[in-house]
Amino acid sequence: MPAGSSRCGRCEKSSLACTISRHQPRTGRPPNRGLPGVSKGSLGVWDYAMTQEIQESPEESETTPSNGTDDGGLSPSNPKHALFSRLPVEDFYILNDVYMFGSSFASDFYQALEYCHHHSPNLLDEIFIALGSSLSWARFGLLTADQVDISSGAASIEKLRNAVINHSHDALAVLMLGQALAAFDSLVTSAGTISILRCSLSLVQPWYTEIAQIKFLDPITIAPIFWDTVWCLLHREVPVIPPVIDRAGVIDRVAGLCPSLLPILYDLCVASSQMKHGSAEETDLTAIEQRIRDWSPDDTGLCLETYSKFEVLLIRTQAMMYRTASLLLVHRLRHPSMREDATATRLANDILDARTNFLDHAGANEKLQNVCFPLFLALLEVPVTLEGLWESSTRLRSRPACVDQLFAFQSYFWEKRKAGFSGSLWDIIDNGPEFVPVP
Protein backbone atom coordinates (compact mmCIF):
# COMPACT_ATOMS: atom_id res chain seq x y z
CA MET A 1 0.00 0.00 0.00
CA PRO A 2 1.47 3.43 -0.93
CA ALA A 3 2.66 5.55 2.00
CA GLY A 4 -0.10 7.79 3.31
CA SER A 5 -2.76 6.09 1.22
CA SER A 6 -5.80 4.20 2.48
CA ARG A 7 -5.93 2.14 -0.73
CA CYS A 8 -3.83 -0.72 -2.05
CA GLY A 9 -1.73 -0.19 -5.15
CA ARG A 10 -4.25 -1.77 -7.53
CA CYS A 11 -7.18 0.32 -6.30
CA GLU A 12 -5.01 3.44 -6.18
CA LYS A 13 -4.21 2.95 -9.87
CA SER A 14 -7.85 2.31 -10.76
CA SER A 15 -9.27 5.15 -8.61
CA LEU A 16 -11.52 2.72 -6.72
CA ALA A 17 -12.60 2.57 -3.10
CA CYS A 18 -10.40 -0.13 -1.65
CA THR A 19 -12.05 -3.20 -0.16
CA ILE A 20 -8.80 -5.03 0.51
CA SER A 21 -6.53 -2.83 2.63
CA ARG A 22 -7.68 -1.17 5.84
CA HIS A 23 -5.70 0.49 8.61
CA GLN A 24 -8.12 -0.33 11.42
CA PRO A 25 -8.84 -3.88 12.60
CA ARG A 26 -12.14 -5.11 11.22
CA THR A 27 -15.01 -6.39 13.29
CA GLY A 28 -16.92 -9.52 12.42
CA ARG A 29 -15.64 -12.63 10.74
CA PRO A 30 -11.94 -12.35 9.74
CA PRO A 31 -11.04 -12.32 6.05
CA ASN A 32 -10.56 -15.66 4.33
CA ARG A 33 -7.16 -15.54 2.73
CA GLY A 34 -7.76 -19.05 1.49
CA LEU A 35 -11.11 -20.32 0.28
CA PRO A 36 -12.47 -23.17 2.41
CA GLY A 37 -12.05 -26.44 0.56
CA VAL A 38 -10.06 -24.88 -2.28
CA SER A 39 -6.62 -26.18 -3.08
CA LYS A 40 -4.25 -23.47 -4.25
CA GLY A 41 -3.53 -25.33 -7.47
CA SER A 42 -7.19 -25.59 -8.43
CA LEU A 43 -7.46 -21.83 -8.75
CA GLY A 44 -4.04 -21.25 -10.32
CA VAL A 45 -5.53 -19.56 -13.37
CA TRP A 46 -7.14 -16.93 -11.14
CA ASP A 47 -3.96 -16.24 -9.16
CA TYR A 48 -2.00 -15.86 -12.40
CA ALA A 49 -4.61 -13.47 -13.79
CA MET A 50 -4.54 -11.41 -10.59
CA THR A 51 -0.75 -11.10 -10.87
CA GLN A 52 -1.09 -9.93 -14.45
CA GLU A 53 -3.76 -7.40 -13.46
CA ILE A 54 -1.61 -5.89 -10.73
CA GLN A 55 1.28 -5.51 -13.16
CA GLU A 56 -0.87 -3.74 -15.76
CA SER A 57 -1.63 -0.05 -15.62
CA PRO A 58 -5.24 1.04 -16.29
CA GLU A 59 -4.17 2.31 -19.70
CA GLU A 60 -2.70 -1.07 -20.61
CA SER A 61 -5.70 -3.10 -19.49
CA GLU A 62 -8.50 -3.62 -22.01
CA THR A 63 -11.11 -3.78 -19.25
CA THR A 64 -10.92 -1.55 -16.19
CA PRO A 65 -13.20 -1.84 -13.17
CA SER A 66 -16.44 0.12 -13.31
CA ASN A 67 -17.78 2.15 -10.42
CA GLY A 68 -21.33 1.50 -11.63
CA THR A 69 -22.08 5.13 -12.53
CA ASP A 70 -21.38 5.21 -16.26
CA ASP A 71 -24.49 5.10 -18.45
CA GLY A 72 -23.02 4.42 -21.87
CA GLY A 73 -22.25 1.56 -24.18
CA LEU A 74 -25.05 -0.90 -23.42
CA SER A 75 -24.64 -3.88 -25.73
CA PRO A 76 -23.52 -7.51 -25.52
CA SER A 77 -20.23 -6.44 -27.13
CA ASN A 78 -19.66 -3.85 -24.39
CA PRO A 79 -20.82 -5.75 -21.29
CA LYS A 80 -19.24 -3.50 -18.67
CA HIS A 81 -22.52 -1.72 -17.89
CA ALA A 82 -24.87 -4.50 -18.92
CA LEU A 83 -26.78 -4.61 -15.61
CA PHE A 84 -27.17 -1.30 -13.86
CA SER A 85 -27.45 1.73 -16.11
CA ARG A 86 -31.21 2.30 -16.34
CA LEU A 87 -31.42 -0.76 -18.57
CA PRO A 88 -34.96 -1.73 -19.69
CA VAL A 89 -36.06 -5.09 -18.32
CA GLU A 90 -36.52 -6.41 -21.86
CA ASP A 91 -32.87 -5.67 -22.65
CA PHE A 92 -31.75 -7.14 -19.33
CA TYR A 93 -33.49 -10.38 -20.27
CA ILE A 94 -31.89 -10.47 -23.72
CA LEU A 95 -28.45 -10.07 -22.17
CA ASN A 96 -28.98 -12.55 -19.31
CA ASP A 97 -31.56 -15.06 -20.56
CA VAL A 98 -29.34 -18.06 -19.79
CA TYR A 99 -29.90 -17.44 -16.07
CA MET A 100 -33.69 -17.79 -16.07
CA PHE A 101 -36.40 -19.93 -17.66
CA GLY A 102 -38.05 -17.10 -19.56
CA SER A 103 -38.83 -13.40 -19.74
CA SER A 104 -41.50 -13.62 -17.01
CA PHE A 105 -38.69 -14.08 -14.48
CA ALA A 106 -36.65 -11.09 -15.67
CA SER A 107 -38.29 -8.26 -13.71
CA ASP A 108 -38.02 -9.93 -10.28
CA PHE A 109 -34.44 -11.04 -10.96
CA TYR A 110 -33.44 -7.58 -12.17
CA GLN A 111 -34.97 -5.85 -9.13
CA ALA A 112 -33.24 -8.24 -6.70
CA LEU A 113 -29.91 -7.67 -8.44
CA GLU A 114 -30.39 -3.89 -8.39
CA TYR A 115 -31.13 -4.01 -4.68
CA CYS A 116 -28.08 -6.17 -4.01
CA HIS A 117 -25.81 -4.02 -6.18
CA HIS A 118 -27.10 -0.78 -4.63
CA HIS A 119 -25.94 -1.90 -1.20
CA SER A 120 -22.60 -3.42 -2.28
CA PRO A 121 -21.49 -2.01 -5.65
CA ASN A 122 -17.75 -2.28 -5.01
CA LEU A 123 -18.03 -5.97 -4.20
CA LEU A 124 -20.02 -6.85 -7.32
CA ASP A 125 -18.93 -4.51 -10.12
CA GLU A 126 -16.07 -6.64 -11.42
CA ILE A 127 -17.90 -9.97 -11.42
CA PHE A 128 -20.72 -8.42 -13.45
CA ILE A 129 -18.12 -7.14 -15.90
CA ALA A 130 -16.58 -10.62 -16.07
CA LEU A 131 -19.96 -12.30 -16.59
CA GLY A 132 -20.87 -9.85 -19.32
CA SER A 133 -17.59 -10.62 -21.03
CA SER A 134 -18.10 -14.39 -20.81
CA LEU A 135 -21.61 -14.11 -22.23
CA SER A 136 -20.31 -11.96 -25.07
CA TRP A 137 -18.26 -15.04 -25.98
CA ALA A 138 -20.46 -18.01 -25.03
CA ARG A 139 -23.93 -16.53 -25.62
CA PHE A 140 -23.52 -13.97 -28.39
CA GLY A 141 -20.30 -14.99 -30.20
CA LEU A 142 -19.01 -11.41 -30.17
CA LEU A 143 -15.71 -12.30 -28.47
CA THR A 144 -13.36 -15.25 -28.79
CA ALA A 145 -12.64 -17.43 -25.77
CA ASP A 146 -9.22 -15.85 -25.23
CA GLN A 147 -10.80 -12.37 -25.08
CA VAL A 148 -12.95 -13.18 -22.03
CA ASP A 149 -12.13 -10.87 -19.13
CA ILE A 150 -10.31 -13.26 -16.80
CA SER A 151 -8.70 -10.41 -14.83
CA SER A 152 -12.05 -9.15 -13.54
CA GLY A 153 -12.88 -12.71 -12.45
CA ALA A 154 -9.55 -12.89 -10.64
CA ALA A 155 -10.21 -9.59 -8.88
CA SER A 156 -13.58 -10.94 -7.75
CA ILE A 157 -11.94 -14.08 -6.36
CA GLU A 158 -9.70 -11.83 -4.31
CA LYS A 159 -12.74 -9.96 -3.00
CA LEU A 160 -14.37 -13.23 -1.97
CA ARG A 161 -11.17 -14.25 -0.20
CA ASN A 162 -11.25 -11.01 1.78
CA ALA A 163 -15.00 -10.81 2.36
CA VAL A 164 -16.12 -9.59 5.77
CA ILE A 165 -19.80 -9.87 6.69
CA ASN A 166 -21.16 -7.54 9.33
CA HIS A 167 -24.75 -7.17 8.11
CA SER A 168 -27.36 -9.07 6.15
CA HIS A 169 -26.71 -6.78 3.17
CA ASP A 170 -23.09 -7.96 3.20
CA ALA A 171 -24.25 -11.56 3.34
CA LEU A 172 -26.59 -11.04 0.40
CA ALA A 173 -23.81 -9.50 -1.68
CA VAL A 174 -21.40 -12.33 -0.87
CA LEU A 175 -24.08 -14.86 -1.79
CA MET A 176 -24.53 -13.11 -5.14
CA LEU A 177 -20.77 -12.82 -5.63
CA GLY A 178 -20.26 -16.52 -4.96
CA GLN A 179 -22.89 -17.79 -7.38
CA ALA A 180 -21.87 -15.29 -10.06
CA LEU A 181 -18.21 -16.32 -9.70
CA ALA A 182 -19.19 -19.98 -9.83
CA ALA A 183 -21.23 -19.37 -12.99
CA PHE A 184 -18.31 -17.49 -14.56
CA ASP A 185 -15.82 -20.21 -13.63
CA SER A 186 -18.10 -22.96 -14.97
CA LEU A 187 -18.11 -21.20 -18.34
CA VAL A 188 -14.44 -20.40 -18.78
CA THR A 189 -12.29 -22.83 -16.74
CA SER A 190 -14.43 -25.09 -14.52
CA ALA A 191 -11.42 -25.18 -12.21
CA GLY A 192 -12.94 -24.34 -8.84
CA THR A 193 -16.64 -23.82 -9.44
CA ILE A 194 -18.04 -25.82 -6.54
CA SER A 195 -15.36 -24.71 -4.11
CA ILE A 196 -16.20 -21.08 -4.89
CA LEU A 197 -19.93 -21.71 -4.49
CA ARG A 198 -19.57 -23.62 -1.22
CA CYS A 199 -17.13 -21.06 0.18
CA SER A 200 -19.67 -18.27 -0.32
CA LEU A 201 -22.41 -20.41 1.24
CA SER A 202 -20.19 -21.09 4.26
CA LEU A 203 -19.57 -17.38 4.72
CA VAL A 204 -23.26 -16.42 4.61
CA GLN A 205 -24.57 -19.38 6.60
CA PRO A 206 -25.20 -17.41 9.84
CA TRP A 207 -27.31 -14.86 7.92
CA TYR A 208 -29.03 -17.14 5.43
CA THR A 209 -32.20 -17.84 7.40
CA GLU A 210 -32.81 -14.10 7.74
CA ILE A 211 -32.38 -13.21 4.06
CA ALA A 212 -34.17 -16.35 2.83
CA GLN A 213 -37.38 -15.17 4.53
CA ILE A 214 -37.63 -12.23 2.14
CA LYS A 215 -39.59 -13.25 -0.96
CA PHE A 216 -38.20 -10.32 -2.92
CA LEU A 217 -34.73 -11.89 -2.67
CA ASP A 218 -35.71 -15.39 -3.88
CA PRO A 219 -33.96 -14.90 -7.24
CA ILE A 220 -30.66 -14.62 -5.34
CA THR A 221 -31.18 -16.95 -2.37
CA ILE A 222 -32.61 -20.12 -3.97
CA ALA A 223 -30.33 -20.84 -6.96
CA PRO A 224 -27.06 -21.42 -5.02
CA ILE A 225 -28.80 -23.78 -2.57
CA PHE A 226 -30.24 -25.70 -5.52
CA TRP A 227 -26.81 -25.95 -7.17
CA ASP A 228 -25.04 -27.08 -3.99
CA THR A 229 -27.72 -29.72 -3.40
CA VAL A 230 -27.26 -31.12 -6.91
CA TRP A 231 -23.50 -31.43 -6.36
CA CYS A 232 -24.00 -33.10 -2.97
CA LEU A 233 -26.46 -35.65 -4.41
CA LEU A 234 -23.79 -36.88 -6.82
CA HIS A 235 -20.94 -36.84 -4.30
CA ARG A 236 -22.76 -38.14 -1.21
CA GLU A 237 -22.06 -34.98 0.74
CA VAL A 238 -24.23 -32.74 2.92
CA PRO A 239 -25.18 -29.29 1.55
CA VAL A 240 -23.62 -26.33 3.32
CA ILE A 241 -27.01 -24.77 4.17
CA PRO A 242 -30.33 -26.57 4.68
CA PRO A 243 -33.01 -25.09 2.41
CA VAL A 244 -35.34 -22.57 4.02
CA ILE A 245 -38.57 -22.80 2.03
CA ASP A 246 -41.32 -21.67 4.39
CA ARG A 247 -43.66 -20.20 1.78
CA ALA A 248 -46.02 -22.10 -0.50
CA GLY A 249 -46.14 -21.47 -4.21
CA VAL A 250 -42.48 -20.53 -4.75
CA ILE A 251 -41.42 -20.56 -8.41
CA ASP A 252 -37.75 -19.88 -9.02
CA ARG A 253 -35.87 -18.65 -12.10
CA VAL A 254 -33.59 -21.74 -11.97
CA ALA A 255 -35.30 -24.25 -9.66
CA GLY A 256 -38.75 -23.72 -11.17
CA LEU A 257 -41.33 -25.67 -9.17
CA CYS A 258 -38.65 -27.63 -7.28
CA PRO A 259 -38.05 -25.39 -4.23
CA SER A 260 -40.60 -27.47 -2.31
CA LEU A 261 -38.63 -30.59 -3.27
CA LEU A 262 -35.36 -29.19 -1.91
CA PRO A 263 -35.97 -30.12 1.78
CA ILE A 264 -36.53 -33.74 0.71
CA LEU A 265 -33.38 -33.70 -1.42
CA TYR A 266 -31.45 -32.26 1.52
CA ASP A 267 -32.53 -35.21 3.66
CA LEU A 268 -31.54 -37.54 0.81
CA CYS A 269 -28.09 -35.95 0.81
CA VAL A 270 -27.79 -36.54 4.55
CA ALA A 271 -28.86 -40.19 4.25
CA SER A 272 -26.51 -40.70 1.29
CA SER A 273 -23.60 -39.22 3.23
CA GLN A 274 -24.40 -41.48 6.17
CA MET A 275 -24.44 -44.50 3.86
CA LYS A 276 -21.07 -43.43 2.51
CA HIS A 277 -19.73 -43.60 6.06
CA GLY A 278 -21.67 -46.73 7.00
CA SER A 279 -24.13 -45.18 9.46
CA ALA A 280 -27.44 -44.93 7.58
CA GLU A 281 -30.46 -47.13 8.10
CA GLU A 282 -32.55 -48.59 5.24
CA THR A 283 -35.64 -47.24 6.96
CA ASP A 284 -34.28 -43.70 6.46
CA LEU A 285 -33.89 -44.22 2.72
CA THR A 286 -37.32 -45.87 2.45
CA ALA A 287 -39.01 -42.95 4.19
CA ILE A 288 -37.27 -40.44 1.91
CA GLU A 289 -38.22 -42.45 -1.17
CA GLN A 290 -41.87 -42.36 -0.14
CA ARG A 291 -41.72 -38.60 0.37
CA ILE A 292 -40.34 -38.22 -3.17
CA ARG A 293 -43.12 -40.39 -4.59
CA ASP A 294 -45.72 -38.35 -2.71
CA TRP A 295 -44.24 -35.03 -3.79
CA SER A 296 -45.87 -32.91 -6.45
CA PRO A 297 -45.66 -29.15 -6.97
CA ASP A 298 -48.31 -27.42 -4.89
CA ASP A 299 -50.52 -25.52 -7.32
CA THR A 300 -52.08 -23.48 -4.54
CA GLY A 301 -50.95 -19.90 -4.90
CA LEU A 302 -48.61 -20.61 -7.81
CA CYS A 303 -50.31 -18.08 -10.09
CA LEU A 304 -49.22 -19.95 -13.20
CA GLU A 305 -51.38 -17.69 -15.32
CA THR A 306 -48.67 -15.03 -15.00
CA TYR A 307 -46.28 -17.22 -16.99
CA SER A 308 -46.29 -18.08 -20.68
CA LYS A 309 -47.45 -21.52 -21.83
CA PHE A 310 -43.88 -22.32 -22.79
CA GLU A 311 -42.56 -21.40 -19.33
CA VAL A 312 -45.24 -23.51 -17.61
CA LEU A 313 -44.40 -26.48 -19.85
CA LEU A 314 -40.71 -26.00 -19.09
CA ILE A 315 -40.96 -25.78 -15.31
CA ARG A 316 -43.42 -28.70 -15.14
CA THR A 317 -41.11 -30.83 -17.28
CA GLN A 318 -38.17 -29.94 -15.05
CA ALA A 319 -40.14 -30.88 -11.92
CA MET A 320 -41.11 -34.25 -13.44
CA MET A 321 -37.52 -34.97 -14.46
CA TYR A 322 -36.14 -34.05 -11.02
CA ARG A 323 -38.66 -36.25 -9.24
CA THR A 324 -37.75 -39.23 -11.45
CA ALA A 325 -34.02 -38.53 -11.13
CA SER A 326 -34.35 -38.48 -7.34
CA LEU A 327 -35.98 -41.93 -7.44
CA LEU A 328 -33.22 -43.16 -9.73
CA LEU A 329 -30.63 -41.88 -7.28
CA VAL A 330 -32.35 -43.69 -4.39
CA HIS A 331 -32.32 -46.88 -6.46
CA ARG A 332 -28.59 -46.51 -7.17
CA LEU A 333 -27.86 -45.91 -3.49
CA ARG A 334 -29.44 -49.29 -2.82
CA HIS A 335 -27.94 -50.96 -5.89
CA PRO A 336 -24.66 -49.18 -6.69
CA SER A 337 -23.24 -51.89 -8.95
CA MET A 338 -23.29 -50.75 -12.57
CA ARG A 339 -24.53 -54.05 -13.95
CA GLU A 340 -27.50 -53.88 -16.28
CA ASP A 341 -30.52 -52.98 -14.20
CA ALA A 342 -34.09 -52.98 -15.50
CA THR A 343 -35.42 -50.56 -12.87
CA ALA A 344 -32.62 -48.06 -13.44
CA THR A 345 -33.06 -48.30 -17.20
CA ARG A 346 -36.81 -47.70 -16.91
CA LEU A 347 -36.34 -44.61 -14.73
CA ALA A 348 -33.64 -43.26 -17.05
CA ASN A 349 -35.91 -43.74 -20.06
CA ASP A 350 -38.68 -41.89 -18.21
CA ILE A 351 -36.33 -38.91 -17.86
CA LEU A 352 -35.35 -39.01 -21.53
CA ASP A 353 -38.99 -39.43 -22.58
CA ALA A 354 -39.93 -36.29 -20.61
CA ARG A 355 -37.28 -34.39 -22.55
CA THR A 356 -38.55 -35.75 -25.86
CA ASN A 357 -42.13 -34.87 -25.01
CA PHE A 358 -41.10 -31.34 -24.12
CA LEU A 359 -39.33 -30.82 -27.44
CA ASP A 360 -42.29 -32.34 -29.32
CA HIS A 361 -44.70 -29.86 -27.71
CA ALA A 362 -42.45 -26.80 -27.51
CA GLY A 363 -40.62 -27.24 -30.80
CA ALA A 364 -37.20 -28.66 -31.64
CA ASN A 365 -35.62 -25.18 -31.56
CA GLU A 366 -36.68 -24.47 -27.98
CA LYS A 367 -34.33 -24.99 -25.03
CA LEU A 368 -34.97 -27.20 -22.01
CA GLN A 369 -32.83 -25.37 -19.46
CA ASN A 370 -31.86 -26.40 -15.93
CA VAL A 371 -32.23 -30.18 -16.31
CA CYS A 372 -28.55 -31.12 -16.45
CA PHE A 373 -28.68 -33.23 -13.29
CA PRO A 374 -31.55 -35.52 -14.41
CA LEU A 375 -30.02 -35.91 -17.88
CA PHE A 376 -26.62 -36.71 -16.39
CA LEU A 377 -28.07 -39.53 -14.28
CA ALA A 378 -30.12 -40.89 -17.17
CA LEU A 379 -27.11 -41.00 -19.49
CA LEU A 380 -25.24 -43.16 -16.99
CA GLU A 381 -27.88 -45.81 -17.57
CA VAL A 382 -28.77 -45.47 -21.26
CA PRO A 383 -26.07 -45.09 -23.96
CA VAL A 384 -27.47 -42.15 -25.90
CA THR A 385 -25.39 -40.06 -28.29
CA LEU A 386 -24.44 -36.70 -26.82
CA GLU A 387 -24.58 -34.94 -30.16
CA GLY A 388 -27.06 -32.08 -30.03
CA LEU A 389 -27.88 -32.79 -26.38
CA TRP A 390 -26.28 -29.76 -24.78
CA GLU A 391 -27.44 -27.49 -27.61
CA SER A 392 -31.07 -28.29 -26.74
CA SER A 393 -30.40 -27.65 -23.04
CA THR A 394 -29.04 -24.10 -23.13
CA ARG A 395 -29.17 -20.86 -25.08
CA LEU A 396 -25.37 -20.67 -25.13
CA ARG A 397 -23.77 -20.80 -28.55
CA SER A 398 -20.27 -21.89 -27.52
CA ARG A 399 -19.71 -24.99 -25.41
CA PRO A 400 -18.54 -23.98 -21.93
CA ALA A 401 -15.80 -25.67 -19.92
CA CYS A 402 -18.24 -27.43 -17.58
CA VAL A 403 -19.94 -29.18 -20.52
CA ASP A 404 -16.57 -30.33 -21.85
CA GLN A 405 -15.94 -31.89 -18.43
CA LEU A 406 -19.32 -33.62 -18.39
CA PHE A 407 -18.73 -35.07 -21.85
CA ALA A 408 -15.26 -36.28 -20.80
CA PHE A 409 -16.73 -38.00 -17.77
CA GLN A 410 -19.47 -39.65 -19.84
CA SER A 411 -16.87 -41.00 -22.29
CA TYR A 412 -14.74 -42.32 -19.44
CA PHE A 413 -17.76 -43.89 -17.76
CA TRP A 414 -18.93 -45.80 -20.83
CA GLU A 415 -15.41 -46.93 -21.67
CA LYS A 416 -15.26 -48.47 -18.20
CA ARG A 417 -18.65 -50.16 -18.63
CA LYS A 418 -17.79 -51.52 -22.08
CA ALA A 419 -14.58 -52.92 -20.62
CA GLY A 420 -16.68 -54.96 -18.18
CA PHE A 421 -16.60 -52.75 -15.10
CA SER A 422 -19.44 -53.68 -12.76
CA GLY A 423 -18.35 -51.90 -9.63
CA SER A 424 -20.01 -49.03 -7.80
CA LEU A 425 -21.32 -45.94 -9.53
CA TRP A 426 -19.90 -43.95 -6.65
CA ASP A 427 -16.41 -45.38 -7.18
CA ILE A 428 -16.46 -44.02 -10.73
CA ILE A 429 -17.77 -40.62 -9.68
CA ASP A 430 -15.28 -40.31 -6.82
CA ASN A 431 -12.25 -41.52 -8.78
CA GLY A 432 -13.03 -40.62 -12.39
CA PRO A 433 -12.44 -37.32 -14.20
CA GLU A 434 -13.62 -34.26 -12.31
CA PHE A 435 -16.80 -32.61 -13.51
CA VAL A 436 -19.13 -29.86 -12.39
CA PRO A 437 -22.81 -30.83 -12.27
CA VAL A 438 -25.07 -27.88 -12.85
CA PRO A 439 -28.79 -27.94 -12.00
C-alpha positions, 0 to 999 in steps of 0.5 A, a space after each residue: 500500500 502506498 505511503 499515506 494512502 488508504 488504498 492498495 496499489 491496484 485500487 489506487 491505480 484504478 481510482 476505486 474505493 479499496 475493499 482489501 486494505 484497511 488500517 483499522 482492525 475489522 469487526 466480524 468474521 476475519 477475512 478468508 485468505 484461502 477459500 475453504 475447501 479450495 486447493 491453491 492449485 485448483 485456482 491457479 488460473 485466477 492467481 495468475 490473472 490477478 498477478 497480471 492485473 496488478 502488473 498492468 496499468 489502467 491504460 494497458 488493461 482492455 477492461 478496467 473496473 467500473 464504479 457503476 455510474 457510467 451510463 453508456 455503451 449498453 450492448 452484448 459487445 460492451 458488457 461492462 454496464 450491462 446490468 445497472 445503467 437504467 437498462 430496460 427489463 426487456 434488454 436485461 433479459 436479452 443479455 442474461 436469458 441463460 440465467 432464467 427460464 423465460 422473460 416472465 422471471 426477468 423483472 423480479 431477478 433484475 430488481 433483486 440484483 439492483 437491490 443487491 448491487 445498490 448496497 454493495 457495488 464495489 463488491 459486485 462490479 467486477 464480477 458483473 463485468 466478467 460475466 458480461 464478457 463471458 456471455 459476449 463469448 459463449 452466448 452472443 459470439 461477439 468475443 473469442 474465448 481468449 478475449 474473455 475478461 479473466 482479470 475481472 474474475 480474478 479480482 472478484 476471487 480476491 474480494 471473496 477471499 477477503 470478504 467480511 460480513 457484518 450485516 445481512 446486506 453484506 451476506 446477500 452481496 457475498 451470496 450473489 458474488 459466490 454464485 456469479 463467480 461460480 457461474 463465470 468459472 463454470 463457463 471459462 475454466 471449470 477449475 474451482 466452481 463448486 469450491 467457490 460456491 460452497 465457500 460463499 455459502 459457508 460465509 453467509 450461513 449465519 445470515 441465510 435464514 434471515 435473508 431467505 425469509 424475504 420473498 423479494 430476494 428469492 432470485 438470489 437466495 434459492 439458486 445457489 442452494 439448488 446448485 449445492 444440493 445437486 452437487 451433494 447428491 452426486 458426491 454423497 455430501 451434505 449441503 452447506 445450508 439446509 433449504 429454508 422454504 417456508 412459503 407455499 407457491 415458490 417458483 424460481 428462475 432456476 429451480 422452477 417448481 422444485 423449491 418445495 422438493 429441496 428439503 426432501 433432497 437435503 434429507 436424501 443428501 444426509 442419508 446418502 452421506 451417512 451410507 457413505 460412512 456406514 451409518 445410515 439405516 434402510 428405513 431412512 432411505 425408504 421414508 425419503 423415497 416415499 416422500 419423493 413419490 408423494 411429492 408434487 408441486 403445490 398448485 395453490 398460490 402458484 399463479 401460473 397464469 402469470 407465466 407463458 405456456 412455454 414457461 409452464 411447460 418448461 418448469 413442469 417438465 423440469 419438476 417431473 424430471 427431477 422427481 424421477 431422477 431423485 428416485 433413480 438416485 435412491 435406487 442406485 444408493 441401494 444398488 450401486 453396482 453398474 450391472 445392467 438394471 431394468 429398474 434403473 433403465 426404466 427410470 432413465 428412459 422416463 427422464 429421456 422421454 420427458 425431454 422428448 415430449 417437451 421438445 415435441 410440444 415446444 418445438 425442436 428449436 426451444 431450449 430445455 434449461 436447468 435439467 442437467 442433473 436428471 439428464 446426467 443420471 439418465 445418461 449413466 444408464 442409457 447409452 445415448 449419443 451426446 450430439 445435439 444434447 447440450 445445444 437443446 439444453 441451453 441458449 449458449 452458442 459456444 460450449 462452456 468448460 463445464 460441458 466439456 468436463 461432463 462429456 469427458 466424464 461420460 466418455 470415461 464412464 462408458 469406456 469403463 462399462 464396455 470394458 466390463 466394469 461392474 463396480 459401484 457408480 460412486 467409485 467411478 464418480 469419486 475416482 473418475 475425471 472431475 466434472 461440475 454438475 449444474 442444476 
